[in-house]
Amino acid sequence: MLEKITIPIDTILAGDSRAVLQTLPDDSIHCCVTSPPYYALRDYEAEGQIGREATPEEYIERLVEVFHEVKRVLRSDGTFWLNIADTYCKRPQQGVKRKDMLGIPWRLALALRSDGWYLRSNIIWEKGNAMPESVTDRCSRSYEHIFQLSKSKNYYFDRAAIAEPIAPSTLVRMRSGRSGSNKYAERVPGQTLQAINRPREAGVSEEELPTHRNKRDVWHINTTSYSGAHFATFPPQLAETCILAGCPVGGVVLDPFFGSGTTGLAAKRNGRHYIGVEINLAFCRLAEERIAAEARRKPNEARQEDSAKASASADKAAKNASESLEKAKKEEA
Ligand SMILES: C[S@@+](CC[C@H](N)C(=O)[O-])C[C@H]1O[C@@H](n2cnc3c(N)ncnc32)[C@H](O)[C@@H]1O
């Protein structure tokens, strides 16, 4: 049963996330979903913003401090979903050679683990329509990390809410029998025997066949274009997936780097509450308007619009990719 909530819900709190979080009570939030500013990538034009530190160490230290406060306000059964991507070294003072990857995601994840978080999953968010890059000496980047962390060993996780349809090839294997002589039926030392490989008679009835399986840790979600004045939004579907698994209906989702308010939007769409913290006042207003506009729309209208935007940006990304390749070829010639 959900307890009575005595915190400011469905609200955007303006200010530096670490300071603002200190005003919230312990053990009051069900789930945190966020995407902090990536290291040395953007200027969010606000005093005290994170992401512009001289070294990766300083950046990680500041984020660990913010997320330490997140841990305090999170209930003991709460989860934390952290979207983060890497940066290439541009200056020697960043500690490695120019062109090196800084390894920010794992450095941050391990620092959080040392700070007491349980590091439960490294989910790969694969962007089918990733932005093209004019590089010719490495592969183009098309994924980001979502680390799933928890405050305690046991926590709220609604696996059924995000279960995915079972693969057709698995159904075919399940419908057919398995003889005891199949090579996978034998126990390999150090490995558990999977149920699907146990010897069995053919003809498993259709009712016995499962329809869904546990969600895999590679998520294929296209980026969606956002017309407002914010350039680093994540797709609502990404936040929704984390919220469905990590927050009960009626619970509270926190985003300490609220930006254009995608987490709030996803929370409201799914019958949850939100608290957003954002340092840039213009973004606070933008997020407020975005969430209010969504509330005025008919149910499902917004989702349909999102998927139309996702296919439009996939088309645009394909066009940009071929243009970018042409440009790279010309530069090389
Ligand atoms: C990557 S964006 C988040 C985008 C968001 N997920 C969305 O979909 O719109 C990071 C946000 O963190 C904000 N920010 C940077 N430093 C901050 C700080 N110290 N406290 C609170 N917000 C901060 C930036 O202004 C920016 O809007």
The ligand as a Tripos MOL2 file, in Angstrom:
@<TRIPOS>MOLECULE
LIG
   27    29     1     0     0
SMALL
NO_CHARGES

@<TRIPOS>ATOM
      1 C1         20.7580   16.1850  -20.5730 C.3       1 LIG1
      2 S1         19.7300   17.4470  -19.9910 S.3       1 LIG1
      3 C2         18.3070   16.5950  -19.4170 C.3       1 LIG1
      4 C3         17.2890   16.4210  -20.5140 C.3       1 LIG1
      5 C4         16.0340   15.7190  -20.0670 C.3       1 LIG1
      6 N1         16.2520   14.3070  -19.8220 N.3       1 LIG1
      7 C5         14.9760   15.8900  -21.1520 C.2       1 LIG1
      8 O1         14.5120   14.8890  -21.7350 O.co2     1 LIG1
      9 O2         14.6400   17.0380  -21.4520 O.co2     1 LIG1
     10 C6         20.4960   17.9330  -18.4910 C.3       1 LIG1
     11 C7         19.8160   19.1010  -17.7870 C.3       1 LIG1
     12 O3         20.4680   19.3090  -16.5180 O.3       1 LIG1
     13 C8         20.4290   20.6940  -16.2310 C.3       1 LIG1
     14 N2         21.4660   20.9740  -15.2030 N.ar      1 LIG1
     15 C9         22.8020   21.1320  -15.3660 C.ar      1 LIG1
     16 N3         23.4190   21.3170  -14.1880 N.ar      1 LIG1
     17 C10        22.4490   21.2660  -13.2430 C.ar      1 LIG1
     18 C11        22.4640   21.3720  -11.8120 C.ar      1 LIG1
     19 N4         23.5950   21.5870  -11.1480 N.pl3     1 LIG1
     20 N5         21.2790   21.2580  -11.1540 N.ar      1 LIG1
     21 C12        20.1000   21.0480  -11.8470 C.ar      1 LIG1
     22 N6         20.0420   20.9500  -13.1890 N.ar      1 LIG1
     23 C13        21.1950   21.0440  -13.8850 C.ar      1 LIG1
     24 C14        20.6700   21.3680  -17.5720 C.3       1 LIG1
     25 O4         20.2170   22.7090  -17.5840 O.3       1 LIG1
     26 C15        19.8980   20.4350  -18.5270 C.3       1 LIG1
     27 O5         18.6090   20.9180  -18.7710 O.3       1 LIG1
@<TRIPOS>BOND
     1     1     2 1
     2     2     3 1
     3     2    10 1
     4     3     4 1
     5     4     5 1
     6     5     6 1
     7     5     7 1
     8     7     8 2
     9     7     9 1
    10    10    11 1
    11    11    12 1
    12    11    26 1
    13    12    13 1
    14    13    14 1
    15    13    24 1
    16    14    15 ar
    17    14    23 ar
    18    15    16 ar
    19    16    17 ar
    20    17    18 ar
    21    17    23 ar
    22    18    19 1
    23    18    20 ar
    24    20    21 ar
    25    21    22 ar
    26    22    23 ar
    27    24    25 1
    28    24    26 1
    29    26    27 1
@<TRIPOS>SUBSTRUCTURE
     1 LIG1         1 GROUP 0 **** ****
